[in-house]
Amino acid sequence: MSHFSLDEGEHKPRILLLYGSLRARSFSRLVVEESARILEAMGAEAKIFDPTGLPQTDTTDESHPKVKELRELMMWSEGQVWCSPERHGSMTSIFKSQLDWVPLNLGGVRPTQGKTLAVMQVSGGSQSFNTVNQLRILGRWMRMFTIPNQSSVPKAYLEFDDEGRMKPSPFYNRIVDVVEELMKFTLLLRNNKAYLVDRYSERVETAEEVSKRVNQHAI
């Protein structure tokens, strides 16, 4: 534990928020916008990625402006909020496409490894947890620290006023709980991610590669 730091850092926690619908009145976007307001009130710097215009994967390359924007935000962030509608029992293709554009390595660095993550979903019908469960799997695959709390908003069309603000309710309270927990975990972990995700297997592999390079008997 001698390598573990409790220093909160000099800048505000950097939180990236992603949503999964292009509708004019997108409820996943409204949840993300509400979450961003709460995050900023708690002292974070929050940025929302607009997926409008992001191409499908494999239809272009990483030089596309929207792809570059997304990847730069991924690298910038220390924590993330993911919110997708549930469609056919799953996350939307709009949301999944954003994650599919994130490579495992970017300039020798894993862009999501060690970052904190909060998962949320909205539904048009009764409450479900299919999408948040899938988002947790993706977060684990991308080596992120997914916080225990989560939000699932059923019949989301009933939870927002005409101005796009979320009405007071237990669902709103849960979103505040999730965002607050994300802030706590981000402050605790952001200066320790290199230590926490350091793997023995990768250290051994690196040592073997160095040994092969230094001891080249065929020269």
Backbone torsions as a table, in degrees:
resi	resn	phi	psi	omega
1	MET	NA	-2.4	-178.5
2	SER	-64.9	-20.3	-179.0
3	HIS	-91.3	-2.6	-175.0
4	PHE	-86.3	126.6	-177.2
5	SER	-104.8	139.6	174.5
6	LEU	-105.5	9.4	178.7
7	ASP	-70.9	124.4	-177.3
8	GLU	-76.2	-11.2	178.6
9	GLY	90.5	169.0	-174.6
10	GLU	-95.6	-17.2	-179.0
11	HIS	-113.2	164.9	179.6
12	LYS	-65.7	148.2	174.4
13	PRO	-57.8	133.7	-176.5
14	ARG	-99.6	112.8	-173.9
15	ILE	-118.2	125.4	175.2
16	LEU	-100.3	134.7	-179.6
17	LEU	-119.1	130.8	-180.0
18	LEU	-119.2	142.2	176.3
19	TYR	-131.8	171.3	-166.8
20	GLY	-129.2	35.5	178.0
21	SER	-149.0	144.5	179.3
22	LEU	-103.2	8.0	178.9
23	ARG	-64.0	151.1	178.5
24	ALA	-59.3	-41.0	174.9
25	ARG	-110.2	76.7	-178.2
26	SER	-87.5	119.7	-176.8
27	PHE	-75.1	-29.2	174.1
28	SER	-67.1	-35.8	176.0
29	ARG	-67.8	-40.4	178.9
30	LEU	-63.8	-38.1	176.1
31	VAL	-64.1	-42.7	179.4
32	VAL	-65.0	-41.6	178.2
33	GLU	-64.0	-39.7	177.0
34	GLU	-65.3	-40.6	178.9
35	SER	-64.0	-39.0	179.7
36	ALA	-64.1	-40.0	177.7
37	ARG	-61.5	-43.0	-179.5
38	ILE	-66.1	-43.4	179.0
39	LEU	-59.0	-45.1	-179.1
40	GLU	-66.7	-35.8	176.2
41	ALA	-65.3	-27.8	179.0
42	MET	-87.4	-2.5	175.3
43	GLY	106.1	9.9	179.8
44	ALA	-92.0	163.3	167.4
45	GLU	-103.2	116.5	-173.5
46	ALA	-113.7	135.0	176.5
47	LYS	-130.0	133.7	-179.4
48	ILE	-106.4	129.2	176.3
49	PHE	-90.2	126.5	176.6
50	ASP	-91.9	114.7	-176.7
51	PRO	-77.2	-1.5	178.4
52	THR	-58.5	125.1	178.8
53	GLY	89.7	-4.2	176.5
54	LEU	-73.0	122.0	-177.8
55	PRO	-73.1	161.1	172.5
56	GLN	-65.2	148.1	179.5
57	THR	-61.2	146.7	178.1
58	ASP	72.2	6.5	175.9
59	THR	-96.6	-13.5	176.6
60	THR	-154.7	-169.6	-180.0
61	ASP	-116.2	-175.0	-173.6
62	GLU	-71.7	-3.1	178.0
63	SER	-79.7	-10.7	179.0
64	HIS	-59.7	135.6	-175.4
65	PRO	-55.6	-39.9	-179.1
66	LYS	-71.1	-34.8	177.2
67	VAL	-66.5	-44.5	178.3
68	LYS	-61.2	-42.6	179.5
69	GLU	-60.8	-46.2	-178.9
70	LEU	-62.9	-45.7	-178.2
71	ARG	-66.0	-38.4	177.8
72	GLU	-64.4	-39.4	177.6
73	LEU	-67.2	-36.9	177.0
74	MET	-60.1	-44.8	179.3
75	MET	-68.4	-37.8	-179.1
76	TRP	-64.4	-38.2	-169.8
77	SER	-72.2	151.8	171.4
78	GLU	-110.1	-19.8	176.3
79	GLY	-148.5	161.2	-177.9
80	GLN	-140.9	154.1	171.1
81	VAL	-120.7	125.6	176.8
82	TRP	-113.6	128.4	176.4
83	CYS	-136.2	121.7	179.3
84	SER	-126.6	146.2	166.5
85	PRO	-67.1	157.6	171.5
86	GLU	-96.6	123.1	-179.6
87	ARG	-132.2	122.9	-175.7
88	HIS	54.8	39.7	176.5
89	GLY	73.5	17.5	-174.7
90	SER	-147.4	171.9	171.5
91	MET	-67.4	162.1	-179.2
92	THR	-80.8	160.2	176.3
93	SER	-66.1	-31.6	177.8
94	ILE	-60.2	-42.6	-179.2
95	PHE	-71.5	-47.0	-177.2
96	LYS	-61.5	-35.9	-179.2
97	SER	-61.5	-34.5	178.5
98	GLN	-62.6	-44.0	-179.6
99	LEU	-71.5	-31.5	179.8
100	ASP	-67.6	-19.8	177.7
101	TRP	-83.2	-6.9	-178.9
102	VAL	-91.0	115.3	-178.7
103	PRO	-75.4	161.1	175.8
104	LEU	-66.2	-32.3	177.6
105	ASN	-132.0	140.6	178.3
106	LEU	-135.8	102.6	-176.1
107	GLY	65.0	34.4	180.0
108	GLY	82.0	2.3	-178.5
109	VAL	-120.5	135.4	174.4
110	ARG	-76.4	116.0	-170.5
111	PRO	-68.8	-19.2	-178.7
112	THR	-113.7	-11.3	-174.1
113	GLN	-60.4	129.4	175.2
114	GLY	84.0	-1.7	179.0
115	LYS	-84.3	153.4	177.3
116	THR	-84.3	157.6	-176.1
117	LEU	-146.7	135.8	170.1
118	ALA	-117.9	135.9	-177.4
119	VAL	-114.3	140.4	-179.7
120	MET	-142.5	160.0	173.9
121	GLN	-147.9	157.7	172.5
122	VAL	-123.5	149.9	-179.4
123	SER	-134.4	149.6	175.9
124	GLY	-84.0	-18.8	-179.0
125	GLY	-116.8	-140.5	-176.8
126	SER	-69.6	164.3	-175.3
127	GLN	-65.2	139.1	-179.6
128	SER	-142.0	159.0	178.0
129	PHE	-127.3	14.3	-179.9
130	ASN	-58.7	-47.5	-173.8
131	THR	-71.2	-44.1	179.2
132	VAL	-63.4	-33.5	176.6
133	ASN	-65.3	-40.7	177.3
134	GLN	-66.7	-39.2	179.0
135	LEU	-64.2	-34.3	176.3
136	ARG	-63.3	-41.3	178.1
137	ILE	-61.8	-43.9	179.1
138	LEU	-64.1	-41.6	178.5
139	GLY	-60.5	-41.2	178.3
140	ARG	-65.8	-42.4	-179.9
141	TRP	-61.7	-33.8	-179.1
142	MET	-91.5	13.5	173.8
143	ARG	59.5	43.8	178.6
144	MET	-105.0	157.3	175.9
145	PHE	-92.9	98.8	-179.0
146	THR	-85.5	123.8	-175.2
147	ILE	-69.4	156.6	-177.6
148	PRO	-63.5	-39.0	-175.7
149	ASN	-76.2	157.9	179.3
150	GLN	-156.4	168.5	-178.4
151	SER	-130.9	134.7	173.5
152	SER	-132.9	116.3	-175.1
153	VAL	-107.0	107.4	178.0
154	PRO	-82.2	157.8	179.7
155	LYS	41.9	55.0	-172.6
156	ALA	-59.4	-26.1	-179.9
157	TYR	-63.6	-16.5	178.5
158	LEU	-92.1	-9.1	-168.9
159	GLU	-99.2	0.3	-177.1
160	PHE	-127.7	144.4	177.3
161	ASP	-84.1	-176.9	-176.2
162	ASP	-67.1	-19.8	179.0
163	GLU	-89.6	1.5	179.2
164	GLY	83.2	13.2	178.0
165	ARG	-96.7	142.2	-177.6
166	MET	-75.4	135.2	-179.2
167	LYS	-75.4	151.1	174.6
168	PRO	-59.1	131.0	-178.0
169	SER	-173.0	168.1	172.7
170	PRO	-59.7	-28.2	178.2
171	PHE	-69.8	-38.8	175.3
172	TYR	-64.7	-43.4	179.5
173	ASN	-59.4	-38.0	179.3
174	ARG	-65.9	-39.0	177.7
175	ILE	-62.6	-41.4	176.3
176	VAL	-60.7	-43.0	177.9
177	ASP	-58.4	-45.6	-177.9
178	VAL	-64.0	-46.8	-178.3
179	VAL	-64.3	-41.1	178.9
180	GLU	-63.1	-41.9	179.0
181	GLU	-66.3	-39.1	177.1
182	LEU	-61.0	-42.7	178.2
183	MET	-59.5	-45.3	-178.7
184	LYS	-62.1	-46.8	-179.2
185	PHE	-66.9	-36.7	179.9
186	THR	-65.8	-44.8	178.5
187	LEU	-62.2	-36.6	-178.2
188	LEU	-73.4	-37.2	-168.2
189	LEU	-103.9	-18.8	-168.5
190	ARG	-62.6	-32.3	178.3
191	ASN	-90.7	5.0	-176.7
192	ASN	-122.5	5.9	-172.7
193	LYS	-64.5	-36.7	-179.9
194	ALA	-62.3	-39.3	179.3
195	TYR	-70.8	-42.0	-174.1
196	LEU	-73.3	-30.5	-178.3
197	VAL	-99.7	5.4	177.3
198	ASP	-65.3	127.3	-173.4
199	ARG	-115.4	136.3	176.7
200	TYR	-58.2	-45.1	-176.6
201	SER	-61.3	-36.0	178.8
202	GLU	-74.5	-33.8	176.7
203	ARG	-65.9	-40.5	178.8
204	VAL	-64.9	-44.1	-179.8
205	GLU	-61.3	-42.9	179.9
206	THR	-63.0	-42.7	179.8
207	ALA	-62.3	-39.8	179.0
208	GLU	-66.1	-39.3	179.1
209	GLU	-64.8	-41.0	178.0
210	VAL	-64.1	-41.9	-179.6
211	SER	-61.8	-42.3	179.1
212	LYS	-64.1	-38.1	-178.2
213	ARG	-71.1	-39.1	-176.6
214	VAL	-75.7	-38.5	-175.9
215	ASN	-102.6	70.7	-179.1
216	GLN	-94.2	93.7	-174.4
217	HIS	-70.4	-17.8	-175.0
218	ALA	-82.9	-5.7	-178.1
219	ILE	-67.6	NA	NA
